[in-house]
Amino acid sequence: MFLFAFRNLISRPVRSLLALLGLTVAIAGMVGLFSIATGIDDLVGKTFSRIPGLAAMQPGAPIPLFSRLPIGWVAEIAEVKGVRKARPEVWARAQLVEGKPTFSPPRFLFGTDIKTTLELKEAIYRDDIVAGRFLTTDDIGTFNCVISRPIAEAFKKTIGDRLHVDGYDLTVVGIYQCGSLLLDIAIVLDGNSVRKIGKFDDSLVSSVYIEPDDSVSKEQLIEEIRQKFQGRRASDWRTNALVEFPQAGLAGLLNAIAQLLEAAASRLQGNSFSAPGNSLLTAPSAETPSDQQASDEDGIEVRSAQDWGDKIADLSSDLDIFLYLMTGIGIIIALLSILNTMLMSVAERLIEFGVLKANGWSAWDVMRLVTWESALLGLSGGILGCLAGWIAVQILNTIYSTRLYLYASPGLLLFSLGFSTFLGMIGGLYPALWALRMSPMEAIRRG
């Protein structure tokens, strides 16, 4: 039956080829589109599985770059039972690197407490050095830095070279590679150095990295830290318009005007206003513990790697809806193509089916033949579509290695192949039923 179905398909090469091409394009598009979502899931999984600790941030801030916490809270966090180390972190966006704006991919200045980082059991960047060395206590207060391999390759830098960032000359002492688009975008320096470059308030930190000592569960530790800071307040994160670079253009000018108006209004109300950071998106200074006001909201938000993964998974699930809609269009076109091909094939072969039935073929045999033909179209289109989609994904990942991460997982390819075969069988089901209902004499007469 298989060989008979195959010969029937190749006996009409043009029509079969067009149906095959339509299905191939649809499945290749399906693989390509859903590799975006699977790429996000895989990237997030690989990234956050390497972060064993917790991150304490300002409530409402989406990432540490937009968070501000009083520096005095670091010592208080370190005193909580279950905390082994509490490391203050300062994050700022690098506006200009080697005189070029950094928009895509972005570059960030990561200011770390070097002494605490060296005492951590596990530390990203420190444990990923591929050339040179990581920062030591001798680098405190200096502009020595560690950069990622993608940054080194983009700006053609090696160990000992100078990297000009936002008006400061940094000396490259090490190169790291985490293998993640979410991590290989940072320039690592001493925290105080980032404060100088980013005009960052000395009384604030962006976030606090917490390394548990495993004496209590992470869930219990998170709850204890939240309870400790319950009722305290750090000012809501919002856009800061301080722009020190003329390259910021009209957007920077408008932001600066908005900030001046806000500062004037604040002074009229008798409030002080400070604007740390030269990032286009930073936060105002947070209140110190002595100035905190009572609040029912958490004064601090503590996230685990699982929390980060869940938030990005929510984004990915929304993206899936769009991908389903886009893929559905191609699938409908492919289904109609197969249906048209099989209907035409059945219509042209009515006499053949009548003769087969007159010679002892049952209705079930005829149905199996038509179903086999459509299934072969689906299987062939699935194989070609999966292959084309996988090749396209590899090419795009190679060309845009620092900006894009697509992942055509084995599960996605197997699902696409099975779905394509099923789609082919569905496309041939109606023509098969049509041929099934005809008697031998009716089929010969219509033919």
C-alpha positions as CSV (number, residue, x, y, z in Angstrom):
1,M,0.0,0.0,0.0
2,F,2.9,2.4,0.8
3,L,4.6,1.8,-2.5
4,F,1.3,2.1,-4.4
5,A,0.5,5.5,-2.6
6,F,4.1,6.7,-3.4
7,R,3.8,5.9,-7.1
8,N,0.5,7.7,-7.3
9,L,2.0,10.8,-5.8
10,I,5.0,10.9,-8.2
11,S,2.8,10.2,-11.1
12,R,1.5,13.8,-10.6
13,P,4.7,15.6,-9.7
14,V,3.7,19.2,-10.2
15,R,0.6,19.1,-8.1
16,S,2.3,17.0,-5.4
17,L,5.3,19.3,-5.4
18,L,3.1,22.4,-4.9
19,A,1.3,20.8,-2.0
20,L,4.6,19.7,-0.5
21,L,6.1,23.1,-0.9
22,G,3.1,24.8,0.9
23,L,3.4,22.4,3.8
24,T,7.2,22.8,4.0
25,V,6.9,26.6,4.2
26,A,4.2,26.3,6.9
27,I,6.2,23.9,9.1
28,A,9.5,25.8,8.6
29,G,7.6,29.0,9.7
30,M,6.2,27.1,12.7
31,V,9.7,25.9,13.8
32,G,11.1,29.4,13.3
33,L,8.4,31.2,15.2
34,F,8.2,28.8,18.1
35,S,12.0,28.7,18.4
36,I,11.7,32.3,19.7
37,A,9.6,31.1,22.7
38,T,11.7,27.9,23.3
39,G,14.8,30.1,23.0
40,I,13.6,32.4,25.7
41,D,12.7,29.4,27.9
42,D,16.1,27.8,27.3
43,L,18.0,31.0,27.8
44,V,16.2,31.8,31.1
45,G,16.7,28.2,32.4
46,K,20.4,28.2,31.6
47,T,20.8,31.7,33.1
48,F,18.9,31.5,36.3
49,S,20.0,27.9,37.1
50,R,23.4,29.4,37.7
51,I,22.2,31.9,40.3
52,P,21.8,30.0,43.6
53,G,21.2,33.1,45.8
54,L,18.5,35.7,46.2
55,A,18.2,39.3,45.0
56,A,16.8,42.0,47.2
57,M,15.4,45.0,45.3
58,Q,13.1,47.9,45.5
59,P,9.4,46.9,45.2
60,G,8.1,47.5,41.7
61,A,11.5,47.7,40.0
62,P,11.6,45.3,37.1
63,I,15.3,44.8,37.2
64,P,18.2,46.0,39.5
65,L,19.0,48.9,37.1
66,F,15.8,50.6,38.2
67,S,16.0,49.8,41.8
68,R,17.3,51.9,44.7
69,L,17.8,50.8,48.3
70,P,19.4,52.6,51.3
71,I,23.0,51.3,51.7
72,G,22.3,50.8,55.4
73,W,19.9,48.0,54.6
74,V,22.8,45.8,53.4
75,A,24.1,45.3,57.0
76,E,20.6,44.6,58.3
77,I,20.0,42.0,55.6
78,A,23.3,40.3,56.6
79,E,22.1,40.0,60.1
80,V,19.0,37.9,59.2
81,K,19.2,34.3,60.2
82,G,20.0,32.1,57.1
83,V,22.1,34.8,55.3
84,R,25.7,33.8,54.7
85,K,26.7,36.8,52.7
86,A,25.0,40.0,51.6
87,R,26.7,41.8,48.7
88,P,25.7,45.3,47.7
89,E,25.4,45.9,43.9
90,V,25.4,49.1,41.9
91,W,24.1,49.0,38.3
92,A,24.2,51.7,35.7
93,R,23.8,51.8,32.0
94,A,26.9,52.5,29.9
95,Q,25.7,55.3,27.6
96,L,28.8,55.6,25.4
97,V,31.5,52.9,24.9
98,E,34.4,54.0,22.8
99,G,32.4,57.0,21.7
100,K,29.5,54.9,20.4
101,P,26.0,54.8,21.9
102,T,25.1,51.3,23.3
103,F,21.5,50.6,22.4
104,S,21.5,47.1,20.9
105,P,22.9,45.1,22.6
106,P,22.9,47.3,25.7
107,R,26.0,47.5,27.9
108,F,25.8,47.8,31.7
109,L,28.2,48.8,34.4
110,F,28.1,46.4,37.3
111,G,29.6,47.7,40.5
112,T,30.3,44.9,42.9
113,D,31.7,44.8,46.4
114,I,35.0,43.0,45.5
115,K,35.8,41.7,49.0
116,T,32.4,40.1,49.5
117,T,32.4,38.7,45.9
118,L,35.7,36.9,46.6
119,E,34.1,35.3,49.7
120,L,31.1,33.9,48.0
121,K,30.9,30.2,47.3
122,E,29.6,30.8,43.8
123,A,29.7,34.0,41.8
124,I,28.8,34.7,38.2
125,Y,31.6,36.6,36.4
126,R,34.2,35.6,39.0
127,D,33.8,32.0,38.1
128,D,33.6,32.5,34.3
129,I,37.0,34.1,33.6
130,V,38.4,32.9,30.3
131,A,41.4,35.3,30.0
132,G,43.3,37.4,32.5
133,R,41.9,37.5,36.1
134,F,39.0,38.7,38.1
135,L,39.1,41.7,40.3
136,T,41.0,41.6,43.6
137,T,41.1,43.8,46.7
138,D,44.0,45.7,45.0
139,D,41.4,46.9,42.4
140,I,39.2,48.6,45.0
141,G,38.9,52.3,44.0
142,T,40.5,51.8,40.6
143,F,39.0,51.7,37.2
144,N,40.2,48.2,36.4
145,C,37.5,46.2,34.9
146,V,36.4,42.7,33.7
147,I,34.5,42.6,30.4
148,S,32.7,39.8,28.5
149,R,34.1,38.1,25.5
150,P,31.4,39.6,23.2
151,I,32.3,43.1,24.4
152,A,36.0,42.4,23.9
153,E,35.4,41.2,20.4
154,A,33.0,44.0,19.5
155,F,35.5,46.7,20.5
156,K,38.6,44.7,19.7
157,K,40.0,44.8,23.3
158,T,42.3,42.4,25.1
159,I,44.0,42.2,28.5
160,G,45.7,45.5,29.3
161,D,43.8,47.6,26.8
162,R,41.9,50.7,27.7
163,L,38.1,50.9,27.3
164,H,36.6,54.4,27.2
165,V,33.2,54.4,28.9
166,D,31.2,57.5,29.6
167,G,34.2,59.8,29.7
168,Y,36.4,57.4,31.8
169,D,39.3,55.2,30.7
170,L,38.9,51.7,32.1
171,T,41.7,49.1,32.1
172,V,40.8,45.6,31.1
173,V,42.3,43.0,33.5
174,G,40.0,40.1,32.7
175,I,37.6,38.6,30.2
176,Y,34.7,36.4,31.1
177,Q,32.1,34.4,29.2
178,C,28.9,33.1,30.8
179,G,27.4,32.0,27.5
180,S,24.2,33.8,28.1
181,L,22.8,36.9,26.3
182,L,21.4,38.0,29.6
183,L,24.7,38.0,31.4
184,D,27.4,38.7,28.8
185,I,26.5,42.4,28.6
186,A,28.2,43.7,31.8
187,I,31.4,45.6,32.5
188,V,32.4,44.6,36.0
189,L,34.1,47.1,38.2
190,D,34.5,48.1,41.9
191,G,31.2,49.5,43.2
192,N,32.7,52.8,44.1
193,S,34.1,53.2,40.6
194,V,30.6,52.7,39.1
195,R,29.3,55.3,41.5
196,K,31.8,57.9,40.1
197,I,31.0,57.0,36.4
198,G,27.3,56.8,36.9
199,K,27.0,59.8,39.3
200,F,25.4,57.3,41.7
201,D,24.3,58.5,45.2
202,D,26.7,57.2,47.9
203,S,23.9,56.4,50.2
204,L,22.2,54.0,47.8
205,V,22.7,50.6,46.2
206,S,20.8,49.1,43.3
207,S,20.2,45.7,44.9
208,V,21.6,43.2,47.4
209,Y,22.7,39.7,46.4
210,I,22.0,37.3,49.2
211,E,23.9,34.0,49.5
212,P,22.0,31.7,51.9
213,D,23.8,29.4,54.4
214,D,21.1,26.7,53.9
215,S,20.2,26.7,57.6
216,V,16.6,27.6,56.6
217,S,14.7,27.2,53.4
218,K,14.8,29.9,50.8
219,E,11.1,30.5,51.1
220,Q,11.5,31.0,54.9
221,L,14.5,33.3,54.4
222,I,12.6,35.4,51.8
223,E,9.7,35.8,54.2
224,E,11.9,36.7,57.2
225,I,13.7,39.4,55.1
226,R,10.3,40.8,53.9
227,Q,9.0,40.9,57.4
228,K,12.1,42.7,58.7
229,F,11.5,45.6,56.2
230,Q,7.7,45.5,56.4
231,G,6.4,49.1,56.7
232,R,9.6,50.8,55.5
233,R,9.6,52.7,52.3
234,A,12.0,53.4,49.5
235,S,10.7,56.0,46.9
236,D,8.9,54.5,44.0
237,W,11.2,53.9,41.0
238,R,10.6,56.3,38.2
239,T,12.2,57.9,35.2
240,N,15.1,60.2,36.0
241,A,15.8,62.8,33.4
242,L,19.4,63.7,34.3
243,V,21.3,63.5,31.0
244,E,24.9,64.5,30.8
245,F,25.6,63.6,27.3
246,P,24.6,65.8,24.3
247,Q,24.2,62.6,22.3
248,A,21.0,61.9,24.2
249,G,19.4,64.4,21.7
250,L,15.8,65.6,21.9
251,A,14.7,62.8,24.2
252,G,17.4,63.7,26.7
253,L,16.4,67.4,26.5
254,L,12.7,66.7,27.1
255,N,13.6,64.4,30.0
256,A,15.9,67.1,31.5
257,I,13.1,69.7,31.3
258,A,10.6,67.3,32.9
259,Q,13.1,66.8,35.8
260,L,13.6,70.5,36.3
261,L,9.9,71.0,36.5
262,E,9.5,68.2,39.0
263,A,12.4,69.5,41.1
264,A,10.8,73.0,41.2
265,A,7.4,71.6,42.2
266,S,9.1,69.5,44.9
267,R,10.9,72.5,46.3
268,L,7.6,74.5,46.4
269,Q,6.2,71.7,48.5
270,G,9.1,71.9,50.8
271,N,10.5,68.5,49.7
272,S,14.1,67.8,48.7
273,F,14.9,66.1,45.4
274,S,17.9,64.3,44.3
275,A,18.6,62.6,41.0
276,P,21.4,60.1,41.2
277,G,22.6,58.3,38.1
278,N,23.1,59.3,34.5
279,S,21.0,56.6,33.1
280,L,17.9,57.7,31.2
281,L,16.0,55.4,33.5
282,T,17.1,55.5,37.1
283,A,15.4,56.1,40.4
284,P,15.5,58.9,42.9
285,S,17.1,58.5,46.3
286,A,15.4,56.2,48.7
287,E,14.6,57.3,52.2
288,T,17.0,56.4,54.9
289,P,15.8,54.2,57.8
290,S,15.4,57.1,60.1
291,D,13.2,58.9,57.6
292,Q,11.0,56.0,56.7
293,Q,7.2,56.3,56.9
294,A,4.8,53.6,58.0
295,S,3.4,51.6,55.1
296,D,1.4,48.4,54.6
297,E,3.5,47.5,51.6
298,D,6.8,45.6,51.6
299,G,9.8,47.9,51.9
300,I,11.9,45.4,50.0
301,E,11.3,42.7,47.4
302,V,13.3,39.5,47.5
303,R,13.4,37.3,44.4
304,S,14.8,33.9,43.8
305,A,16.0,32.5,40.4
306,Q,12.6,30.7,40.2
307,D,10.8,34.0,40.6
308,W,12.7,35.6,37.8
309,G,12.0,32.5,35.6
310,D,8.3,32.6,36.4
311,K,8.1,36.3,35.4
312,I,9.8,35.7,32.1
313,A,7.7,32.6,31.6
314,D,4.6,34.8,31.9
315,L,6.0,37.0,29.1
316,S,6.8,34.0,27.1
317,S,3.2,32.7,27.5
318,D,1.9,35.9,26.1
319,L,4.3,35.7,23.2
320,D,3.0,32.1,22.5
321,I,-0.5,33.5,21.8
322,F,0.9,35.7,19.1
323,L,3.0,32.9,17.7
324,Y,0.0,30.5,17.6
325,L,-2.0,33.1,15.6
326,M,0.9,33.7,13.1
327,T,1.5,30.0,12.7
328,G,-2.2,29.2,12.4
329,I,-2.3,31.3,9.2
330,G,0.4,29.2,7.5
331,I,-1.1,26.0,8.8
332,I,-4.6,26.8,7.3
333,I,-2.9,27.6,3.9
334,A,-1.0,24.3,4.0
335,L,-4.2,22.4,5.0
336,L,-6.1,23.9,2.1
337,S,-3.3,23.1,-0.2
338,I,-3.3,19.4,0.8
339,L,-7.1,19.3,0.6
340,N,-7.1,20.7,-2.8
341,T,-4.4,18.3,-4.0
342,M,-6.1,15.2,-2.7
343,L,-9.6,16.3,-4.0
344,M,-8.1,16.8,-7.4
345,S,-6.3,13.5,-7.2
346,V,-9.5,11.6,-6.2
347,A,-11.6,13.4,-8.8
348,E,-9.1,12.4,-11.6
349,R,-8.9,8.8,-10.4
350,L,-12.6,7.9,-10.0
351,I,-12.4,5.3,-12.7
352,E,-9.3,3.8,-11.1
353,F,-11.1,3.5,-7.8
354,G,-14.1,2.0,-9.5
355,V,-11.9,-0.6,-11.2
356,L,-10.1,-1.4,-7.9
357,K,-13.4,-1.9,-6.1
358,A,-14.7,-4.1,-9.0
359,N,-11.6,-6.2,-8.6
360,G,-12.1,-6.9,-4.9
361,W,-10.8,-3.8,-3.1
362,S,-12.9,-2.9,-0.2
363,A,-14.0,0.6,0.6
364,W,-11.6,0.5,3.5
365,D,-8.7,-0.3,1.1
366,V,-9.5,2.7,-1.0
367,M,-9.7,4.9,2.1
368,R,-6.3,3.6,3.3
369,L,-4.7,4.4,-0.1
370,V,-5.9,8.0,-0.1
371,T,-5.0,8.4,3.5
372,W,-1.5,7.0,2.9
373,E,-0.9,9.5,0.0
374,S,-1.9,12.5,2.2
375,A,0.1,11.2,5.1
376,L,3.2,10.8,2.9
377,L,2.7,14.4,1.8
378,G,2.5,15.5,5.4
379,L,5.5,13.4,6.5
380,S,7.6,14.7,3.6
381,G,6.6,18.3,4.2
382,G,7.3,17.9,7.9
383,I,10.8,16.5,7.3
384,L,11.7,19.3,4.8
385,G,10.0,22.0,6.9
386,C,11.8,20.9,10.1
387,L,15.1,20.8,8.3
388,A,14.6,24.2,6.7
389,G,13.5,25.7,10.0
390,W,16.4,24.3,11.9
391,I,19.0,25.5,9.3
392,A,17.4,29.0,9.4
393,V,17.6,29.1,13.2
394,Q,21.3,28.2,13.1
395,I,22.1,30.8,10.5
396,L,20.3,33.5,12.4
397,N,22.0,32.6,15.7
398,T,25.4,32.7,13.9
399,I,24.7,36.1,12.2
400,Y,23.2,37.7,15.3
401,S,25.1,35.8,18.0
402,T,25.1,38.8,20.5
403,R,21.5,39.9,19.9
404,L,19.4,36.8,19.2
405,Y,19.0,33.4,20.7
406,L,16.6,31.0,18.9
407,Y,16.4,27.3,20.0
408,A,14.8,24.7,17.8
409,S,14.7,22.0,20.5
410,P,14.4,18.3,19.7
411,G,10.9,18.4,21.3
412,L,9.8,21.2,19.0
413,L,11.1,19.4,15.9
414,L,9.5,16.1,16.8
415,F,6.2,17.9,17.5
416,S,6.4,19.8,14.2
417,L,7.0,16.5,12.3
418,G,4.2,14.7,14.0
419,F,1.8,17.7,13.5
420,S,2.7,17.9,9.9
421,T,2.0,14.2,9.4
422,F,-1.3,14.5,11.2
423,L,-2.1,17.6,9.2
424,G,-1.6,15.7,6.0
425,M,-3.9,12.9,7.1
426,I,-6.6,15.4,8.1
427,G,-6.2,17.0,4.7
428,G,-6.8,13.7,2.9
429,L,-9.7,12.6,5.2
430,Y,-12.5,14.3,3.3
431,P,-11.4,13.1,-0.1
432,A,-10.9,9.6,1.3
433,L,-14.5,9.6,2.7
434,W,-15.8,10.9,-0.7
435,A,-14.1,8.0,-2.5
436,L,-15.3,5.6,0.1
437,R,-19.0,6.3,-0.5
438,M,-19.0,5.6,-4.2
439,S,-20.0,2.3,-5.6
440,P,-17.8,0.8,-8.4
441,M,-20.4,1.5,-11.1
442,E,-20.9,5.1,-9.9
443,A,-17.2,5.8,-9.7
444,I,-16.8,4.5,-13.3
445,R,-19.8,6.4,-14.6
446,R,-18.6,9.7,-13.0
447,G,-15.1,9.1,-14.3
